[in-house]
Amino acid sequence: MVTRSVLAEAGRLVSAMELVEHDVVRDESEAERQRIRSTPTVIISGAAGEEIFRAEGIPSLNQVLVALAQAV
């Protein structure tokens, strides 16, 4: 729940943020494609789909905001 609250606050502060959640148990192929090996994993991508930031574990709000700034 902590990860979701960090991401919710980031979404409140950055209205352009798009949040997509993947159920890695139900969709193992997507987890493999994204190289998700543990949960939670937060991946922030740029407009072209390139990975800007990855946190395996709970990211801080500051980490997410900095990565979002780099993604635009």
N, C-alpha and C positions, 0 to 999 in steps of 0.2 A: 504493500500500500504506500510505502514511502516514495517509491519511484513514481507511482501515479500522481502523488501530490506534488512532487517536484515538476513533473511534466505539465500538470494542470496549471500550476503557477506560471510556468514558462509560456504556456498557451494564452494565459490571461494577459501577460505582458507583451507578447509578440503575436498579434492577431493573425499574421500570415502563416504561422506555424501549422503544418498539417501532421496530425498524429495518426500513425497506422500501427495497430497491434497485430502480432502474429501469434497464433496458438501453435507453439513448436511441437506439442504432443500430437495434435491433429494433422499438422502439415510438416512432416519431417523433411520433405524435399525442399521446402522454402527455408527451413532452418539450416539445412546443408548449404543451400545456395548463398545464404547470408552469412555463413560461417558462424552461426550461433552455437556456442558450446556450453553456455550456462545461462541461467536466468536469475535476475533480469539482465538483459543486454539492451542497451539503448544505442541506436545508430542514427546519426544525423547526416543526411545527404544533401548535396547541393542541387541546384536546379537541373543539372545534367545527369543526376543520379550518382555522382561520385561520392564516396564516403569522406565526410569531413571530420567526423568524431565518432568514437566507439567507447562505450563504457560497459565493461562486464562487471556488473554490480550497480550500486546506486550512485548515480552522478549527483554532484551538487548543482544547485540552481545556477550558480555562477558558471560552472562548466558548460551547462546547456545553453545559457545565454551567449556566452562567448562563441560557441560552436554555431549557433544560429546566426550570429552576426557575420561569421566567416562564410556561411552558406549562401548569403544573399549577394 
